[in-house]
Amino acid sequence: MSDTKDYNTLDDLNLRDKTVILRVDVNCPLDKSTLKIINDSRIRSVVPTVRELIGKRAKVVVLAHQGRKGKWDFTGLEQHAELLSRNLNTPVKYVDDVIGDDAKTAVRSLRPGEILVLGNVRALDSESAEADAHTHSEADLVKELAPLADFFVCDAFGAAHRSQCSLVGFPAKMPSASGRLMARELYSLKTIFDDPRRPSVFIIGGAKFADVPHLIDRVMEAKMADNVILVGLAGNAFLSARGVDIGEASGKALADELTPENFKKAEEVLSKYGQHILLPVDVAVERDGKRVSVSTGDMPTAEPALDIGDLSIEKFEKVVLSSKTAFMSGPAGMFEKPGFETGTKRLMTAMVESGGLSVLGGGHTAGAAEKFGLADRVSYVSTGGGALETFLLSETLPVVEALRLSKEKFS
């Protein structure tokens, strides 16, 4: 895992009167009917870096994305700019353009201490192209914007696992550094996972499963955790691997990810670490408009599992309350649906009440903590989901590697 000495931070750059391209991850949850931002925690997380840059009289050009092409949440960034302005209490300009004449004119006209947000960088096909850092450094985004700037700063830890143009293309062309959020994330997580206080428990949930068996293997092999609690779709998938018939309704949500290869890997992990992997003993379904707990012995059910059941909550709470380090990535169920936030909320509350180190990872997990009023009570909230998993798996984060190579090149 990289150390902050491997790459530059803001302390290493002379920023006064310089133009800085700042890549952030402010990909926010939106209301599907109005496309309005419903949680701006990611925007608030980059405020310290932006405030420091303008305090040092830099001209700040913000690059960011929202959703992806073809998806319902793919929008412009005007409301992101408005919320950034509100959180900074200073004007923020916005141009719904990335590399066209409007964007370049706006960049050239910036004065020291001013902030400009450009349009959704994923409007460019080159942004999402499968390519390495060198190829991305020759893309249109870098060719058009790099000549207009002096430095590149990346504060997008939540996207640091992606080799995309706006993330890894610029460091090869200009002196680059991590922002404060990125540096803090890497330092804090390295500290937390290199030597956790015991007992340590990992709670893994959410709606993605493909990487979970590998994540458990890595966490247990490296002795980061004493026990792993599985909830959400991950819990359902491992129940299936243990031989529980979870039913067609629950299985449908896993259809794309529970491939024969992933299923086999889950079985192997259960065989290897079974006594340390805690699975739900019941699930909560919606029946006649009410929350009903169903024992795994009474499955399958016609209804999909929307949360862990009441007995599972009690079982897991005891483990979490006795922990000295508790980490949660992914909610325990559909916490947005009234009546099915119970598992997520009570596990998070137990993390806080344990008095130990409590860490939350991923956008949905952070959003749930905000909703329950627990975000300020946990020890640390990471902005990364996929980046955090990649970090835990000890694979190289493409953005960190790009920043490291940039330091070597421009030192």
C-alpha positions as CSV (number, residue, x, y, z in Angstrom):
1,M,0.0,0.0,0.0
2,S,1.3,3.4,-1.0
3,D,2.8,5.8,1.5
4,T,2.2,9.6,1.1
5,K,6.0,10.0,0.4
6,D,5.4,8.2,-2.9
7,Y,3.5,11.1,-4.4
8,N,3.1,14.8,-4.0
9,T,0.5,16.6,-1.8
10,L,-0.6,20.2,-1.9
11,D,2.4,21.0,0.4
12,D,4.7,20.3,-2.5
13,L,3.2,22.7,-5.0
14,N,3.6,26.5,-5.4
15,L,0.0,27.3,-6.2
16,R,-0.1,31.1,-6.1
17,D,-1.6,32.5,-9.3
18,K,-1.4,29.0,-10.9
19,T,-4.2,27.2,-12.8
20,V,-5.0,23.9,-11.2
21,I,-7.1,21.1,-12.8
22,L,-8.8,19.5,-9.8
23,R,-10.5,16.1,-10.3
24,V,-13.0,15.3,-7.7
25,D,-15.6,12.5,-7.1
26,V,-18.9,14.2,-6.4
27,N,-21.1,11.5,-8.0
28,C,-24.2,12.0,-5.8
29,P,-27.4,10.0,-5.3
30,L,-30.2,11.6,-7.2
31,D,-34.0,11.5,-6.8
32,K,-35.1,9.4,-9.8
33,S,-38.2,11.5,-10.5
34,T,-36.6,15.0,-10.2
35,L,-32.9,14.3,-10.8
36,K,-32.2,16.5,-7.8
37,I,-29.3,15.7,-5.5
38,I,-30.6,14.1,-2.3
39,N,-27.2,13.8,-0.4
40,D,-24.3,16.2,-0.9
41,S,-21.8,14.5,1.4
42,R,-19.4,13.9,-1.4
43,I,-19.5,17.5,-2.4
44,R,-18.8,18.5,1.2
45,S,-15.9,16.1,1.5
46,V,-13.9,18.0,-1.1
47,V,-14.5,21.5,0.3
48,P,-11.3,21.5,2.4
49,T,-9.1,21.0,-0.7
50,V,-11.0,23.6,-2.8
51,R,-10.9,26.1,0.1
52,E,-7.1,25.6,0.5
53,L,-6.5,26.0,-3.2
54,I,-8.4,29.3,-3.5
55,G,-6.9,30.4,-0.2
56,K,-3.5,30.0,-1.9
57,R,-4.8,32.1,-4.8
58,A,-4.9,29.3,-7.3
59,K,-7.3,29.3,-10.3
60,V,-9.3,26.1,-9.8
61,V,-10.8,24.1,-12.7
62,V,-13.0,21.3,-11.4
63,L,-13.5,18.1,-13.4
64,A,-16.1,15.6,-12.2
65,H,-18.7,13.1,-13.3
66,Q,-22.3,12.2,-12.5
67,G,-23.7,8.8,-13.5
68,R,-22.7,7.4,-16.9
69,K,-23.9,7.7,-20.5
70,G,-27.1,5.7,-21.0
71,K,-28.0,5.6,-17.3
72,W,-30.9,7.6,-15.8
73,D,-28.6,9.5,-13.4
74,F,-26.3,10.9,-16.2
75,T,-26.7,14.6,-15.8
76,G,-24.9,17.9,-16.0
77,L,-23.1,19.4,-13.0
78,E,-24.9,22.7,-12.6
79,Q,-26.5,21.7,-9.3
80,H,-23.2,20.3,-8.1
81,A,-21.6,23.7,-8.7
82,E,-24.4,25.4,-6.8
83,L,-24.0,23.1,-3.8
84,L,-20.2,23.5,-3.9
85,S,-20.8,27.3,-3.9
86,R,-23.2,27.0,-1.0
87,N,-20.8,24.9,1.1
88,L,-17.8,27.2,0.3
89,N,-19.9,30.3,0.8
90,T,-18.2,31.7,-2.3
91,P,-19.2,32.0,-6.0
92,V,-18.5,29.0,-8.3
93,K,-18.8,29.4,-12.0
94,Y,-20.3,26.7,-14.2
95,V,-19.9,25.9,-17.9
96,D,-21.8,23.0,-19.4
97,D,-18.9,22.1,-21.7
98,V,-15.7,20.1,-21.1
99,I,-13.2,20.7,-24.0
100,G,-15.0,23.0,-26.4
101,D,-14.5,26.8,-26.9
102,D,-16.8,27.7,-24.1
103,A,-14.9,25.6,-21.6
104,K,-11.4,26.8,-22.8
105,T,-12.5,30.5,-22.8
106,A,-13.9,30.1,-19.3
107,V,-10.6,28.5,-18.1
108,R,-8.5,31.3,-19.6
109,S,-10.6,34.0,-18.1
110,L,-10.2,32.6,-14.5
111,R,-8.6,34.9,-11.9
112,P,-6.7,33.9,-8.8
113,G,-9.0,32.5,-6.2
114,E,-11.8,31.8,-8.6
115,I,-13.5,28.4,-9.2
116,L,-14.9,26.9,-12.4
117,V,-16.8,23.7,-12.7
118,L,-16.8,22.2,-16.2
119,G,-19.5,19.8,-17.5
120,N,-19.9,16.1,-16.9
121,V,-16.5,14.7,-18.0
122,R,-18.3,11.4,-18.9
123,A,-19.9,13.2,-21.8
124,L,-16.6,12.4,-23.6
125,D,-16.3,8.9,-25.0
126,S,-12.6,9.0,-24.3
127,E,-13.2,9.3,-20.5
128,S,-14.7,5.8,-20.2
129,A,-12.5,4.1,-22.8
130,E,-10.6,1.0,-21.7
131,A,-7.0,2.2,-21.8
132,D,-3.8,2.6,-19.8
133,A,-2.5,5.8,-18.3
134,H,-0.2,6.5,-21.3
135,T,-3.0,6.1,-23.8
136,H,-5.2,8.3,-21.7
137,S,-2.5,11.0,-21.6
138,E,-2.9,11.4,-25.4
139,A,-6.7,11.7,-25.3
140,D,-8.5,14.8,-26.4
141,L,-9.4,15.8,-22.8
142,V,-5.7,16.0,-21.8
143,K,-4.6,17.6,-25.1
144,E,-7.1,20.4,-24.8
145,L,-6.9,21.2,-21.1
146,A,-3.4,20.4,-20.0
147,P,-1.8,23.3,-21.9
148,L,-4.1,25.7,-20.1
149,A,-3.1,24.6,-16.6
150,D,0.1,24.4,-14.4
151,F,-0.8,21.5,-12.1
152,F,-3.2,18.6,-11.7
153,V,-4.6,17.7,-8.3
154,C,-6.7,14.5,-7.7
155,D,-9.0,14.4,-4.8
156,A,-11.2,11.6,-6.2
157,F,-10.5,8.7,-3.9
158,G,-14.0,7.3,-4.6
159,A,-12.9,6.8,-8.3
160,A,-9.2,6.0,-7.6
161,H,-9.7,2.4,-8.7
162,R,-10.6,3.5,-12.2
163,S,-8.1,3.9,-15.1
164,Q,-10.0,6.7,-16.7
165,C,-8.8,9.7,-18.7
166,S,-9.6,12.5,-16.2
167,L,-8.0,10.5,-13.4
168,V,-4.8,9.1,-14.9
169,G,-4.2,11.0,-18.1
170,F,-3.0,14.4,-16.7
171,P,-0.2,13.2,-14.3
172,A,1.9,12.1,-17.3
173,K,1.8,15.6,-18.7
174,M,2.1,17.9,-15.8
175,P,3.2,18.0,-12.1
176,S,0.5,16.4,-10.0
177,A,-0.5,15.9,-6.4
178,S,-3.2,14.3,-4.2
179,G,-5.8,16.6,-2.6
180,R,-6.4,16.6,1.1
181,L,-9.2,14.1,1.0
182,M,-7.3,11.6,-1.1
183,A,-4.2,11.8,1.2
184,R,-6.3,11.5,4.3
185,E,-8.2,8.5,3.0
186,L,-5.1,6.6,2.1
187,Y,-3.3,7.5,5.4
188,S,-6.3,6.7,7.6
189,L,-7.2,3.4,5.9
190,K,-3.6,2.2,5.9
191,T,-3.5,2.9,9.7
192,I,-6.8,1.2,10.3
193,F,-6.2,-2.0,8.3
194,D,-2.5,-2.5,8.9
195,D,-2.9,-3.0,12.6
196,P,-6.6,-3.2,13.8
197,R,-7.5,-3.3,17.4
198,R,-9.0,-6.7,18.4
199,P,-11.5,-8.2,18.1
200,S,-12.0,-6.8,14.6
201,V,-15.2,-7.4,12.6
202,F,-16.0,-6.6,9.0
203,I,-19.6,-6.2,7.9
204,I,-20.0,-6.6,4.1
205,G,-23.3,-5.9,2.4
206,G,-24.6,-3.9,-0.5
207,A,-25.8,-4.9,-3.9
208,K,-22.6,-6.2,-5.5
209,F,-21.2,-9.6,-4.9
210,A,-18.6,-10.5,-7.5
211,D,-15.6,-9.3,-5.5
212,V,-16.9,-10.3,-2.0
213,P,-15.4,-13.8,-1.9
214,H,-12.0,-12.4,-2.9
215,L,-12.3,-9.6,-0.4
216,I,-13.1,-12.1,2.4
217,D,-10.2,-14.3,1.4
218,R,-7.8,-11.2,1.5
219,V,-9.2,-9.9,4.8
220,M,-9.0,-13.2,6.6
221,E,-5.6,-14.2,5.1
222,A,-4.1,-10.8,6.2
223,K,-5.7,-11.1,9.6
224,M,-7.4,-7.8,9.2
225,A,-10.6,-9.3,10.7
226,D,-11.5,-11.9,13.3
227,N,-15.0,-12.3,11.9
228,V,-16.9,-11.3,8.8
229,I,-20.6,-10.6,8.9
230,L,-22.4,-10.9,5.6
231,V,-25.6,-9.0,4.9
232,G,-27.5,-7.7,1.9
233,L,-27.1,-9.5,-1.4
234,A,-23.7,-10.8,-0.2
235,G,-25.5,-12.5,2.6
236,N,-28.1,-14.0,0.3
237,A,-25.4,-15.2,-2.1
238,F,-23.4,-17.0,0.6
239,L,-26.6,-18.5,2.0
240,S,-27.1,-19.9,-1.4
241,A,-23.5,-21.2,-1.5
242,R,-24.2,-22.9,1.9
243,G,-27.2,-24.7,0.3
244,V,-30.1,-22.5,1.4
245,D,-32.7,-22.1,-1.3
246,I,-33.2,-18.3,-1.3
247,G,-36.0,-18.4,-3.8
248,E,-36.4,-17.0,-7.3
249,A,-37.3,-13.5,-6.1
250,S,-34.1,-13.1,-4.2
251,G,-32.0,-15.0,-6.7
252,K,-33.1,-12.7,-9.5
253,A,-31.2,-9.8,-8.0
254,L,-28.0,-12.0,-8.0
255,A,-28.4,-13.4,-11.5
256,D,-25.7,-11.3,-13.1
257,E,-23.1,-11.8,-10.4
258,L,-23.6,-15.2,-9.0
259,T,-21.8,-16.9,-11.8
260,P,-20.6,-20.6,-11.5
261,E,-17.1,-19.2,-10.9
262,N,-18.2,-16.8,-8.2
263,F,-20.4,-19.4,-6.6
264,K,-17.5,-21.9,-6.5
265,K,-15.2,-19.2,-4.9
266,A,-17.9,-18.5,-2.3
267,E,-18.0,-22.2,-1.5
268,E,-14.2,-22.3,-1.2
269,V,-14.2,-19.3,1.2
270,L,-16.9,-20.9,3.3
271,S,-14.9,-24.1,3.5
272,K,-11.7,-22.3,4.4
273,Y,-13.1,-19.7,6.9
274,G,-16.6,-21.0,7.7
275,Q,-16.4,-20.6,11.5
276,H,-15.4,-16.9,11.1
277,I,-18.1,-16.1,8.5
278,L,-21.4,-15.2,10.1
279,L,-24.5,-15.5,7.9
280,P,-28.1,-14.4,8.5
281,V,-30.4,-16.9,10.2
282,D,-33.4,-15.1,9.0
283,V,-34.4,-12.5,6.4
284,A,-37.1,-9.7,6.3
285,V,-39.6,-9.7,3.5
286,E,-42.6,-7.5,2.8
287,R,-45.9,-9.4,3.3
288,D,-49.3,-7.7,3.1
289,G,-47.5,-4.3,3.5
290,K,-45.7,-5.3,6.6
291,R,-42.1,-6.4,7.6
292,V,-42.0,-10.1,8.3
293,S,-39.0,-12.1,9.4
294,V,-38.6,-15.5,7.8
295,S,-36.2,-18.1,9.1
296,T,-33.7,-19.4,6.6
297,G,-35.0,-22.9,7.4
298,D,-38.4,-21.8,6.0
299,M,-37.0,-20.5,2.8
300,P,-37.6,-20.1,-0.1
301,T,-40.1,-17.3,0.0
302,A,-42.2,-15.9,-2.8
303,E,-41.1,-12.4,-1.8
304,P,-37.5,-11.0,-2.1
305,A,-35.4,-10.5,1.0
306,L,-35.3,-6.8,1.7
307,D,-33.3,-6.8,4.9
308,I,-31.8,-9.2,7.5
309,G,-34.3,-10.6,9.9
310,D,-34.8,-9.7,13.6
311,L,-32.9,-12.7,15.0
312,S,-30.0,-12.0,12.7
313,I,-29.9,-8.4,13.9
314,E,-29.7,-9.5,17.5
315,K,-27.0,-12.1,16.7
316,F,-24.9,-9.6,14.8
317,E,-25.4,-6.8,17.3
318,K,-23.7,-8.9,20.0
319,V,-20.6,-9.4,17.9
320,V,-20.4,-5.8,16.9
321,L,-20.9,-4.5,20.4
322,S,-17.9,-6.6,21.6
323,S,-15.6,-5.4,18.9
324,K,-12.7,-3.0,19.1
325,T,-12.6,-2.4,15.4
326,A,-15.8,-2.5,13.2
327,F,-15.8,-1.9,9.5
328,M,-19.0,-1.8,7.3
329,S,-19.1,-1.6,3.5
330,G,-22.6,-1.8,2.1
331,P,-26.0,-1.6,3.8
332,A,-27.8,-4.6,5.2
333,G,-30.8,-4.2,3.1
334,M,-33.1,-1.7,1.2
335,F,-32.7,1.0,3.9
336,E,-34.4,3.5,1.7
337,K,-37.7,1.6,2.1
338,P,-39.6,2.3,5.3
339,G,-39.5,-0.7,7.6
340,F,-36.4,-2.2,6.0
341,E,-33.8,0.2,7.3
342,T,-33.8,-1.7,10.6
343,G,-30.8,-4.0,10.0
344,T,-28.5,-1.2,8.6
345,K,-29.4,1.3,11.3
346,R,-29.0,-1.1,14.3
347,L,-25.7,-2.5,13.1
348,M,-24.4,1.0,12.6
349,T,-25.7,2.0,16.0
350,A,-23.9,-1.0,17.6
351,M,-20.7,0.1,15.8
352,V,-21.0,3.5,17.5
353,E,-22.0,2.1,20.9
354,S,-19.2,-0.4,21.0
355,G,-16.8,2.4,21.9
356,G,-14.2,1.0,19.5
357,L,-13.0,2.2,16.1
358,S,-15.9,2.4,13.7
359,V,-15.3,2.8,9.9
360,L,-17.9,3.1,7.1
361,G,-17.0,2.6,3.4
362,G,-18.8,3.5,0.2
363,G,-21.4,6.0,-1.0
364,H,-24.5,4.1,-0.1
365,T,-23.2,3.2,3.4
366,A,-22.2,6.8,4.0
367,G,-25.7,7.9,2.7
368,A,-27.4,5.6,5.2
369,A,-25.3,6.9,8.1
370,E,-26.3,10.5,7.1
371,K,-29.9,9.5,7.0
372,F,-29.8,7.9,10.4
373,G,-27.8,10.8,12.0
374,L,-24.9,8.6,12.7
375,A,-22.3,9.9,10.2
376,D,-20.8,12.3,12.8
377,R,-20.7,9.6,15.5
378,V,-18.6,7.0,13.7
379,S,-14.8,7.2,13.8
380,Y,-14.3,7.5,10.0
381,V,-16.4,7.6,6.9
382,S,-14.6,6.7,3.7
383,T,-15.9,8.2,0.4
384,G,-14.8,5.2,-1.6
385,G,-16.7,2.0,-2.5
386,G,-14.9,0.2,-5.3
387,A,-11.7,2.1,-4.5
388,L,-11.9,1.0,-0.9
389,E,-12.4,-2.6,-1.9
390,T,-9.4,-2.4,-4.3
391,F,-7.4,-0.8,-1.6
392,L,-8.2,-3.7,0.8
393,L,-7.3,-6.2,-1.8
394,S,-3.9,-4.6,-1.9
395,E,-4.0,-4.1,-5.7
396,T,-2.5,-0.9,-7.1
397,L,-4.9,1.9,-7.3
398,P,-4.4,3.3,-10.8
399,V,-4.7,7.0,-9.7
400,V,-2.1,6.5,-6.9
401,E,0.3,4.8,-9.3
402,A,-0.2,7.7,-11.8
403,L,0.6,10.3,-9.1
404,R,3.6,8.3,-8.1
405,L,5.0,8.2,-11.6
406,S,4.2,11.9,-12.0
407,K,6.3,12.7,-9.0
408,E,9.2,10.7,-10.4
409,K,8.9,12.4,-13.8
410,F,8.5,16.0,-12.6
411,S,10.6,16.1,-9.4
